[in-house]
Amino acid sequence: FPSHDRQSQDPAEVEAYCKSQNALHDTIKHRAEKLLQWKSQYHDFKDFLLRFEAFQKERAPNSYENDLFYLESYVFGFFLTTSSLNNLNEWHYKFDEFRTWLRETRPLKQKKKRLSVNTQAKIIKALNVFLHFCFSKGWCQQQPKCPNYSREETEVVTAADLFTPAEIPLIRDTLRAIRPISADLFTILVWTGHIVTGK
């Protein structure tokens, strides 16, 4: 609850806030369900995704789950559900429209109004890896890559994107109790954005 609602003694205000949060939750749920409609319409892509999962899990074990989420929720959501385009060989005709759609799409896991540029870049990268994988399996012709953002266009992730101001001292104190040097390195990272490495 926001502070003004937590302190409110007015049942009507509290009820109004709860209803607004329920409406927000329902909107996010509906948006997710709409993007995942492809699952009931394009069964071949379920198999494609399962095979891609096995491939990507071995290739990138630390990030494959994110790639699968991006494919299921955004890539397939656009090309299959929104565009009804189940021919992989025709996807590249929609690349420009896809990039515009990403810029206007709200994230499914957060309450932000738009996907960050970094997330858009990761989604496009997942799309390109998936299409190359499909070509290697003979499921489509070799496809041009969807144009992605350059390194200069992506946003710099700062401590403010990862932690709230209240969380920073808690994390630092927890680290200090475990290993003081870790707390010092964490402090440097938070305030400078630099990653310190050592041998």
C-alpha positions as CSV (number, residue, x, y, z in Angstrom):
1,F,0.0,0.0,0.0
2,P,1.2,3.6,-0.7
3,S,1.8,5.4,2.6
4,H,-1.3,7.5,2.3
5,D,-3.4,4.4,2.0
6,R,-1.6,2.5,4.7
7,Q,-2.4,5.4,7.1
8,S,-5.9,5.9,5.9
9,Q,-8.7,5.0,8.3
10,D,-11.3,5.5,5.6
11,P,-12.7,2.1,4.5
12,A,-13.8,3.7,1.2
13,E,-10.3,4.8,0.3
14,V,-8.8,1.4,1.2
15,E,-11.5,-0.4,-0.8
16,A,-10.9,1.9,-3.8
17,Y,-7.2,1.3,-3.7
18,C,-7.7,-2.5,-3.5
19,K,-10.1,-2.4,-6.5
20,S,-7.6,-0.4,-8.5
21,Q,-4.9,-3.0,-7.7
22,N,-7.2,-5.9,-8.7
23,A,-8.0,-4.1,-11.9
24,L,-4.3,-3.7,-12.7
25,H,-3.7,-7.4,-11.9
26,D,-6.6,-8.4,-14.2
27,T,-5.2,-6.2,-17.0
28,I,-1.8,-7.8,-16.8
29,K,-3.3,-11.3,-16.6
30,H,-5.5,-10.6,-19.7
31,R,-2.5,-9.2,-21.6
32,A,-0.4,-12.3,-20.9
33,E,-3.3,-14.6,-21.8
34,K,-3.7,-12.8,-25.1
35,L,0.0,-13.0,-26.0
36,L,0.0,-16.7,-25.2
37,Q,-3.0,-17.6,-27.4
38,W,-0.5,-19.1,-30.0
39,K,-0.1,-22.2,-27.7
40,S,-3.6,-23.4,-28.6
41,Q,-3.4,-22.5,-32.3
42,Y,0.1,-23.4,-33.5
43,H,1.0,-26.7,-32.0
44,D,4.2,-27.1,-34.1
45,F,5.7,-24.2,-32.3
46,K,5.4,-25.9,-29.0
47,D,7.6,-28.6,-30.4
48,F,10.0,-26.0,-31.9
49,L,10.2,-24.3,-28.5
50,L,10.9,-27.6,-26.7
51,R,13.8,-28.4,-29.0
52,F,15.1,-24.9,-28.8
53,E,15.0,-25.1,-25.0
54,A,17.3,-28.2,-25.1
55,F,19.6,-26.5,-27.5
56,Q,19.8,-23.2,-25.6
57,K,20.0,-24.8,-22.2
58,E,23.3,-26.4,-23.3
59,R,24.5,-23.3,-25.1
60,A,23.6,-20.7,-22.5
61,P,22.6,-22.4,-19.2
62,N,22.5,-19.1,-17.3
63,S,20.1,-17.3,-19.6
64,Y,18.1,-19.8,-21.6
65,E,15.1,-19.4,-19.3
66,N,14.9,-15.7,-20.1
67,D,15.2,-16.5,-23.8
68,L,12.3,-18.9,-23.6
69,F,10.2,-16.3,-21.8
70,Y,11.0,-13.7,-24.4
71,L,10.1,-16.1,-27.2
72,E,6.8,-17.3,-25.6
73,S,5.6,-13.9,-24.4
74,Y,6.8,-11.4,-27.0
75,V,8.2,-13.1,-30.2
76,F,5.5,-15.7,-30.6
77,G,3.0,-13.3,-29.1
78,F,3.6,-10.9,-32.0
79,F,4.3,-13.1,-34.9
80,L,1.8,-15.9,-34.1
81,T,-1.0,-14.3,-32.0
82,T,-1.0,-10.7,-33.2
83,S,0.1,-11.2,-36.9
84,S,-1.2,-14.8,-37.4
85,L,2.0,-15.5,-39.3
86,N,3.0,-19.2,-38.8
87,N,5.4,-19.3,-41.8
88,L,8.9,-18.7,-40.4
89,N,10.1,-17.7,-43.9
90,E,7.8,-14.6,-43.8
91,W,8.7,-13.3,-40.4
92,H,11.4,-11.0,-41.7
93,Y,8.8,-9.0,-43.6
94,K,7.4,-8.0,-40.2
95,F,10.7,-7.0,-38.5
96,D,10.1,-3.3,-38.6
97,E,6.6,-3.7,-37.4
98,F,7.8,-6.0,-34.6
99,R,10.4,-3.4,-33.4
100,T,7.7,-0.7,-33.3
101,W,5.4,-3.1,-31.4
102,L,8.1,-3.8,-28.9
103,R,8.6,0.0,-28.3
104,E,4.8,0.3,-27.5
105,T,4.3,-2.9,-25.5
106,R,4.1,-2.9,-21.7
107,P,6.2,-5.5,-19.9
108,L,4.4,-8.6,-18.5
109,K,6.5,-8.9,-15.3
110,Q,6.6,-5.3,-14.2
111,K,4.2,-2.3,-13.9
112,K,6.3,0.0,-16.2
113,K,4.5,1.5,-19.1
114,R,7.1,0.4,-21.7
115,L,9.7,-2.3,-22.2
116,S,13.2,-0.9,-21.6
117,V,15.6,-0.7,-24.5
118,N,17.7,-3.3,-22.9
119,T,14.8,-5.7,-22.7
120,Q,13.8,-5.0,-26.3
121,A,17.4,-5.8,-27.3
122,K,17.3,-9.1,-25.5
123,I,14.0,-10.1,-27.1
124,I,15.4,-9.3,-30.6
125,K,18.5,-11.3,-29.8
126,A,16.4,-14.3,-28.7
127,L,14.4,-14.0,-32.0
128,N,17.6,-14.0,-34.1
129,V,19.0,-17.0,-32.2
130,F,15.7,-18.9,-32.6
131,L,15.5,-18.3,-36.3
132,H,19.1,-19.4,-36.8
133,F,18.3,-22.6,-34.8
134,C,15.3,-23.2,-37.0
135,F,17.4,-22.8,-40.1
136,S,19.9,-25.3,-38.8
137,K,17.1,-27.8,-38.3
138,G,15.8,-27.3,-41.8
139,W,12.5,-25.8,-40.7
140,C,13.0,-22.6,-42.7
141,Q,15.3,-20.9,-45.1
142,Q,18.2,-18.8,-43.8
143,Q,16.6,-15.6,-42.5
144,P,18.1,-12.1,-42.3
145,K,18.6,-10.9,-38.8
146,C,16.2,-8.6,-37.2
147,P,18.0,-5.3,-36.7
148,N,19.0,-4.8,-33.1
149,Y,20.0,-1.9,-31.0
150,S,23.6,-0.9,-30.9
151,R,25.6,-0.9,-27.7
152,E,25.4,2.9,-27.7
153,E,21.6,2.8,-27.9
154,T,21.1,0.5,-24.9
155,E,20.6,1.9,-21.5
156,V,23.2,1.9,-18.7
157,V,22.0,-0.2,-15.8
158,T,22.7,1.6,-12.5
159,A,22.2,0.7,-8.9
160,A,18.9,2.5,-8.9
161,D,17.6,0.0,-11.5
162,L,18.5,-3.0,-9.2
163,F,18.0,-1.8,-5.6
164,T,15.8,0.7,-3.8
165,P,17.6,3.2,-1.6
166,A,16.3,1.3,1.5
167,E,17.7,-2.0,0.3
168,I,21.3,-0.7,-0.3
169,P,22.3,-0.4,3.4
170,L,20.6,-3.6,4.3
171,I,22.5,-5.5,1.6
172,R,25.8,-3.8,2.6
173,D,25.3,-4.6,6.3
174,T,24.4,-8.2,5.5
175,L,27.6,-8.6,3.4
176,R,29.7,-6.9,6.0
177,A,28.6,-9.5,8.6
178,I,29.6,-12.3,6.2
179,R,32.7,-10.9,4.6
180,P,33.7,-7.2,5.0
181,I,35.6,-6.9,1.7
182,S,32.4,-7.9,-0.1
183,A,30.6,-5.1,1.5
184,D,33.3,-2.6,0.4
185,L,33.2,-3.9,-3.2
186,F,29.4,-3.7,-3.1
187,T,29.6,0.0,-2.0
188,I,32.1,0.8,-4.8
189,L,29.7,-0.8,-7.3
190,V,26.7,1.0,-6.0
191,W,28.3,4.5,-6.0
192,T,30.5,4.3,-9.1
193,G,28.9,1.7,-11.3
194,H,32.3,0.1,-11.8
195,I,32.8,-3.6,-11.6
196,V,36.0,-4.4,-9.7
197,T,37.8,-7.6,-10.5
198,G,40.7,-9.2,-8.7
199,K,42.9,-12.3,-8.9
